[in-house]
Amino acid sequence: SEIFEEAVQCIGALDGDIMIGHPDGICTFVELSVPLVARLAERFGLPGPPPAAVDAARNKHATRVALKDAGLPTPRNCLIRSKEDLVRAAEHVGFPAVLKPISGAASLGVKKVTAHDELVGCYREVVAELSSLVVVSGALVQGNGANVGINAKEVVDLTLLLEQYLDGDEVDIDIVVSEGQWTYAGVTDNGPTVEPYFNETWGVSPSLLAREQQSALRDLAVDCILALGFSSGIFHAECKYTSTGPQLIEVNARMGGGPVRECNRLVWGVDLVEEAIFVALGIPARPATPPAPLTCIGYSFVNAMRSGVLRDTECLTALRAREGVVTSEPLVGAGDQVVGPADGLPTWLCLLVVSRPTARMARDYVHRLEAELPLQIG
């Protein structure tokens, strides 16, 4: 692509700079850049993931195929390339189900459906939503006429996937793989998402799930990473412990976003940015972890529960002085238009992160602070 060739020229030009010289490694923390970085590393003979493995992880259908071929559990699923595929997909997958783009980021275009008529309407909505997405500063955002960026169709496959709905408790697993072995795996509980859009709500680290469940989820996530063709890297896996056992939702071949770095650093003393740099340089990544958590973290992405205009965010400034508050960060500004679940994917109003002596205390404390927030939407 044009971007790849421009990047090759820029990196190649470093050889002529006596202050910099040939690069020793290349890495990214941005989802949409992962395929590009893998190909650049391959082009310059630098350590990096196989492009085929990255592409399989980015493509949710390809991930399912790889898992099935490896004999790993995977939910029923069916590709949807046009509205003519809806009947066949519904018959194969059944309901409830989840309609999602085969590649993307966050929860954009992801929606739960419970019947065929709902699937048809949802398909139209999701296609329209995805068609309006733009890429701004490496992130997919909803186009509103004011933000200037690249049309998402240029960088993201907008083919859809209908997938069996998974019940149970959801977790994030942040994994370091080095020389074909996992060397770190931190499990974080996720709260119930705002359905039907699956917008993230809250999390707690370390996990409150039983140790056997955490081990089963970790083992599945690692097996999935290896089945995709990776032998090293930093991964953010999303899984559920369902009524039939552990299931993978998706694997992201990069460090997770939001509070992920801070959670792992504060709870387990592992800086995933440092580990990503080690991997990019071809240095074995073997983070040392304490026998017990250093602290416990609870976080909340506060979702708008109705549409309107956010009046003020000053309350978040005062919140930073409260005991145990690590982060109190507005994600939108006063006067911004926000969306509630009745009208679409809810807007994240702010991110709260707290530190407490136990995981239950951290979870309960962040819930209490969220409930006390006087954020007003007019």
C-alpha positions in Angstrom: 0.0 0.0 0.0 1.0 3.6 -0.3 1.3 4.0 3.5 3.6 0.9 3.7 5.9 2.2 0.9 6.1 5.6 2.5 7.0 4.0 5.8 9.7 1.8 4.1 11.2 4.9 2.6 11.2 6.8 6.0 12.7 3.9 7.9 15.3 3.2 5.1 16.4 6.8 5.3 17.5 6.3 8.9 20.5 4.4 7.7 22.0 7.6 6.4 21.5 9.4 9.8 24.7 9.0 11.8 22.8 9.9 15.0 20.2 7.2 14.6 21.2 4.5 12.0 19.4 1.3 11.2 16.5 0.6 13.7 16.8 -2.3 16.1 13.1 -2.9 16.4 9.6 -1.6 15.6 6.4 -1.9 17.6 2.9 -0.3 18.0 0.2 0.0 20.6 -2.5 0.9 18.1 -4.8 -1.8 16.8 -5.1 -0.6 13.2 -1.3 -0.3 12.9 -0.5 -3.9 13.9 -0.6 -5.4 10.4 1.5 -2.5 9.0 4.2 -3.0 11.8 4.3 -6.7 11.2 5.0 -6.2 7.5 7.6 -3.5 8.2 9.4 -5.8 10.7 9.4 -8.5 8.1 10.6 -6.1 5.3 13.6 -4.9 7.4 14.5 -8.3 9.0 13.5 -7.2 12.5 11.8 -9.2 15.2 8.1 -9.2 14.8 5.0 -11.4 14.5 4.2 -13.2 11.2 1.9 -11.0 9.1 -0.3 -14.1 8.5 -0.8 -14.5 12.3 -1.6 -10.8 12.7 -4.1 -11.0 9.8 -5.8 -14.1 11.4 -6.1 -12.4 14.7 -7.5 -9.2 13.1 -10.1 -11.3 11.2 -12.6 -12.8 13.7 -13.7 -15.4 11.2 -10.2 -16.4 10.4 -9.6 -16.7 14.2 -12.6 -19.1 14.5 -11.2 -21.2 11.6 -7.8 -21.4 13.2 -9.3 -22.4 16.6 -11.5 -25.1 15.0 -8.6 -26.5 13.0 -6.6 -26.7 16.3 -9.4 -28.6 18.1 -10.1 -25.6 20.4 -13.6 -24.6 21.5 -15.3 -22.0 19.2 -18.9 -20.8 19.0 -21.1 -21.4 15.9 -20.5 -18.6 13.4 -21.2 -17.6 9.8 -19.9 -14.9 7.5 -22.4 -12.3 6.1 -21.2 -10.6 3.0 -24.6 -9.3 1.9 -28.3 -9.3 3.1 -28.8 -12.5 1.1 -26.7 -14.3 3.6 -28.9 -13.5 6.6 -31.3 -16.4 6.4 -28.5 -19.0 6.0 -26.5 -17.4 8.9 -29.5 -17.4 11.2 -30.3 -21.0 10.5 -26.7 -22.1 11.2 -26.0 -20.0 14.3 -29.4 -19.7 15.9 -30.5 -17.1 18.5 -29.5 -15.3 20.6 -26.5 -14.3 18.5 -24.0 -11.4 18.1 -23.6 -9.5 14.8 -20.1 -8.0 14.5 -17.6 -6.8 11.9 -14.9 -9.3 11.2 -12.3 -6.6 12.0 -12.5 -3.4 13.9 -11.8 -2.0 17.4 -13.7 -1.6 20.6 -17.5 -2.3 20.3 -18.2 -0.4 17.1 -20.7 -2.3 15.0 -21.2 -5.1 17.6 -24.8 -5.9 18.5 -26.9 -8.7 20.1 -29.8 -10.0 18.2 -32.6 -12.4 19.4 -34.7 -13.1 16.3 -34.6 -13.0 12.5 -36.6 -9.8 12.1 -34.3 -8.1 14.6 -31.3 -9.4 12.7 -32.5 -7.9 9.4 -33.0 -4.5 11.0 -29.7 -4.7 12.9 -27.8 -5.6 9.7 -29.0 -2.4 8.1 -28.1 -0.3 11.1 -24.6 -1.9 11.5 -23.8 -1.5 7.7 -24.8 2.2 7.9 -22.8 2.7 11.1 -19.7 1.1 9.7 -20.0 3.0 6.4 -19.8 6.3 8.4 -16.7 5.4 10.4 -13.5 7.3 9.9 -9.9 6.7 11.2 -8.6 9.6 13.3 -5.2 9.4 14.9 -5.2 5.6 14.4 -8.6 5.0 16.0 -12.0 4.2 14.5 -14.6 6.9 15.4 -18.1 7.7 14.3 -18.0 10.3 11.5 -19.9 13.4 12.4 -18.9 15.8 9.6 -16.5 17.7 11.9 -13.8 15.1 12.4 -11.4 14.7 9.5 -10.0 11.3 8.8 -9.6 8.4 6.4 -12.8 6.5 5.5 -12.8 3.2 7.4 -13.5 1.3 4.2 -9.9 2.0 3.2 -8.3 0.2 6.1 -11.0 -2.1 7.6 -12.9 -5.1 6.1 -16.5 -4.3 6.7 -17.7 -7.9 6.2 -19.9 -9.1 9.1 -20.0 -12.2 11.2 -22.9 -13.7 13.0 -21.8 -15.6 16.0 -23.4 -17.6 18.8 -24.0 -15.5 21.9 -21.8 -16.6 24.8 -23.2 -16.5 28.4 -21.1 -16.3 31.5 -18.5 -14.1 33.1 -16.2 -12.1 30.8 -12.5 -11.4 31.5 -9.6 -9.7 29.8 -6.3 -11.6 29.9 -3.1 -9.7 29.3 -0.4 -12.1 28.1 3.3 -12.0 27.4 4.6 -14.7 25.2 8.3 -15.2 24.7 10.0 -17.9 22.6 6.9 -19.9 22.3 6.0 -19.9 26.1 3.7 -17.7 28.1 5.7 -15.8 30.7 3.0 -13.6 32.2 -0.8 -13.7 32.2 -2.9 -11.2 34.2 -6.7 -11.9 34.5 -9.1 -8.9 34.9 -12.8 -9.4 35.5 -15.2 -7.4 33.2 -18.6 -6.2 34.4 -21.7 -6.9 32.3 -21.6 -4.9 29.1 -24.3 -2.4 28.0 -26.4 -4.6 25.6 -27.3 -4.8 22.9 -24.1 -2.9 22.0 -21.6 -4.6 24.3 -20.0 -1.4 25.5 -17.6 -2.0 28.3 -18.6 -0.9 31.8 -16.3 -1.8 34.7 -13.5 -4.1 35.6 -11.5 -5.4 38.6 -8.0 -6.8 38.9 -7.0 -9.3 40.1 -9.9 -11.5 39.1 -12.4 -12.7 41.6 -13.1 -15.9 39.7 -12.1 -19.3 41.2 -8.4 -20.1 40.6 -9.4 -23.1 38.4 -11.5 -21.0 36.2 -8.8 -18.4 35.8 -6.3 -21.2 34.9 -8.7 -22.7 32.3 -9.2 -19.2 30.7 -5.5 -18.5 30.7 -4.7 -21.9 29.1 -7.3 -21.4 26.4 -6.1 -17.9 25.6 -2.5 -19.1 25.3 -3.5 -22.1 23.1 -5.5 -19.7 20.9 -2.5 -17.4 20.5 -0.2 -20.3 19.5 -2.8 -21.7 17.2 -2.9 -18.4 15.3 0.8 -18.7 14.6 2.4 -16.4 17.2 5.5 -17.4 19.2 6.1 -14.1 20.9 4.3 -10.8 21.6 2.1 -8.9 24.0 -1.6 -9.9 23.7 -4.9 -8.7 25.0 -7.3 -11.6 24.9 -11.0 -11.3 25.7 -12.7 -14.5 27.0 -15.8 -15.8 28.8 -16.2 -18.6 31.3 -19.5 -19.9 30.0 -21.9 -22.6 31.1 -20.0 -25.0 28.9 -16.5 -23.9 29.9 -14.0 -21.2 28.7 -14.5 -19.6 25.3 -12.4 -17.0 23.4 -14.1 -13.8 22.2 -11.1 -12.4 20.4 -7.3 -12.0 20.5 -5.7 -8.5 20.1 -2.0 -8.8 19.1 -0.9 -5.8 21.1 -1.3 -4.3 24.5 -4.8 -3.5 25.6 -6.0 0.1 25.7 -7.7 2.2 28.4 -6.4 1.4 31.9 -4.8 -1.9 30.9 -1.2 -0.8 31.2 -1.8 0.9 34.6 -3.8 -2.1 36.0 -1.0 -4.6 35.2 1.7 -2.2 36.4 0.0 -1.4 39.7 -1.3 -4.9 40.5 1.5 -7.1 39.3 4.4 -4.7 38.8 4.5 -5.6 35.1 4.9 -2.8 32.6 3.5 -4.1 29.3 5.1 -1.2 27.4 8.5 -2.3 28.5 7.7 -5.9 27.7 6.5 -4.9 24.2 9.8 -3.1 23.6 11.8 -6.2 24.7 9.8 -8.3 22.3 10.3 -5.8 19.4 14.1 -5.9 20.1 14.2 -9.7 20.2 15.0 -9.7 23.9 13.4 -12.5 25.9 10.4 -11.1 27.8 10.2 -12.7 31.2 8.6 -10.2 33.7 9.1 -10.9 37.4 5.9 -11.0 39.4 5.3 -10.8 43.1 3.7 -13.8 45.0 0.7 -11.7 45.8 -0.9 -8.6 44.2 0.8 -5.3 45.1 -2.7 -3.6 45.3 -6.1 -4.2 43.8 -7.6 -2.0 41.0 -11.2 -1.3 40.1 -12.1 0.8 37.1 -15.3 2.1 35.5 -16.0 3.5 32.0 -19.1 5.6 32.9 -21.6 5.2 30.1 -24.2 7.8 29.2 -27.6 6.3 30.0 -29.5 8.8 27.9 -28.8 11.1 25.0 -28.3 14.8 25.3 -25.6 17.4 26.1 -23.2 16.9 28.9 -23.4 20.0 31.1 -20.2 19.9 33.2 -17.2 17.7 34.2 -15.9 19.8 37.1 -16.9 17.1 39.6 -14.2 14.8 38.2 -11.5 17.3 39.3 -12.7 17.2 42.9 -12.9 13.4 42.8 -9.1 13.1 42.2 -8.5 14.2 45.8 -10.5 11.3 47.2 -8.6 8.5 48.9 -7.7 5.7 46.6 -8.6 7.5 43.4 -5.9 6.8 40.8 -7.6 8.3 37.7 -10.7 10.5 37.2 -10.5 11.4 33.6 -13.2 13.0 31.4 -13.6 11.3 28.0 -15.9 14.0 26.6 -16.1 17.7 27.4 -18.8 20.0 28.8 -21.2 20.9 26.0 -20.5 17.8 24.0 -23.4 15.8 22.5 -23.6 12.3 24.1 -25.5 9.1 23.1 -27.5 6.8 25.4 -28.2 3.1 24.7 -31.7 3.9 23.4 -30.2 5.7 20.4 -27.0 3.8 19.7 -23.6 2.8 21.1 -23.4 4.7 24.5 -20.8 7.4 24.9 -18.2 6.9 27.5 -18.4 10.0 29.8 -15.3 9.4 31.9 -12.9 6.8 33.2 -12.5 6.1 37.0 -9.7 4.0 38.4 -9.3 3.2 42.1 -6.9 1.3 44.3 -7.9 -0.6 47.4 -6.5 -3.5 49.5 -8.8 -6.2 48.1 -10.5 -6.8 44.7 -14.0 -6.7 46.2 -13.2 -3.4 48.0 -11.9 -2.0 44.7 -15.0 -3.1 42.8 -17.4 -1.8 45.4 -15.6 1.5 45.8 -15.5 2.4 42.1 -19.3 1.5 41.9 -20.0 3.8 44.8 -18.0 6.7 43.3 -19.8 6.2 39.9 -23.2 6.3 41.7 -22.2 9.5 43.4 -21.1 11.3 40.3 -23.3 14.4 39.6 -22.7 14.3 35.9 -25.8 15.9 34.3 -27.0 15.4 30.7 -29.5 18.0 29.5 
